[in-house]
Amino acid sequence: MLRTDVDNFLDIIKKEGKIALNRVAKILQVPLKTVEAWADFLVEDKVIGIEYKFTTPYVYMNREKSEQTEMRNYMQFDTKKEFYEKAANRGLNAGQIKLLWLKYVNLNKEAMKSMFYEKAKARKLEKSKVDELWRKYVEYMESGD
């Protein structure tokens, strides 16, 4: 299993319930700007929430995530290109983007597969062909490049 600093970031939030971003940066020993970029990205994907006490941002786990994950079967997912562009626009470096992409794929793979197979069924594609296409698609997604 791939473990990243983002996983550690989420573990800290789960443990603390709610925590200031500057405290997370100190615990993980990474620049505050990096933690802020991760938080922005995870807030946009509704994995975590953010609130401010005066000017200090605090993050917490979004309790609605499990319901949202179930609903993603009916939503669009970011393509790899869209994901990388969004992350780059937020100032993340290539290594951080790759790790976040792999995490995104890991979190959403089952919902993506379900949607993939539903669309293939609607197009009346042969199951063996769909299985092969899915395998190739997963290889592409997990390449991180």
Stockholm file with secondary structure:
# STOCKHOLM 1.0

chainA/1-145         MLRTDVDNFLDIIKKEGKIALNRVAKILQVPLKTVEAWADFLVEDKVIGIEYKFTTPYVYMNREKSEQTEMRNYMQFDTKKEFYEKAANRGLNAGQIKLLWLKYVNLNKEAMKSMFYEKAKARKLEKSKVDELWRKYVEYMESGD
#=GR chainA/1-145 SS CCCCHHHHHHHHHHHHSEEEHHHHHHHHTCCHHHHHHHHHHHHHTTSEEEEEETTEEEEEECTTHHHHHHHGGGSCCCCHHHHHHHHHHTTCCHHHHHHHHHHHHHHHHHHHHHHHHHHHHHTTCCHHHHHHHHHHHHHHHHTCC
#=GC SS_cons         CCCCHHHHHHHHHHHHSEEEHHHHHHHHTCCHHHHHHHHHHHHHTTSEEEEEETTEEEEEECTTHHHHHHHGGGSCCCCHHHHHHHHHHTTCCHHHHHHHHHHHHHHHHHHHHHHHHHHHHHTTCCHHHHHHHHHHHHHHHHTCC
//
